[in-house]
């Protein structure tokens, strides 16, 4: 949980000129749900969830504008399935050019079905 909190905090700092993430009870609960969902989707159940989260956050700009604007953990939790689907299948978001890198990563790390 701590590694994933740090990963999310770094993601927020990059998007907000150094302002860190706010963690309250609702956000921690959402982070735990995100971790559980992502771990359940991983092919390699022993792989650290942090690696998947880092890839999701590093690929954030490849999402549509609406989804990109939803950056609290509770918002990400509400959209995590669509986020992973979009990153695995960029053509669903009209971004076919990025398909190969994301499809390769998520194809190797995450299950194809959810």
Beta strands, then each sheet from edge to edge (+ up, - down):
end
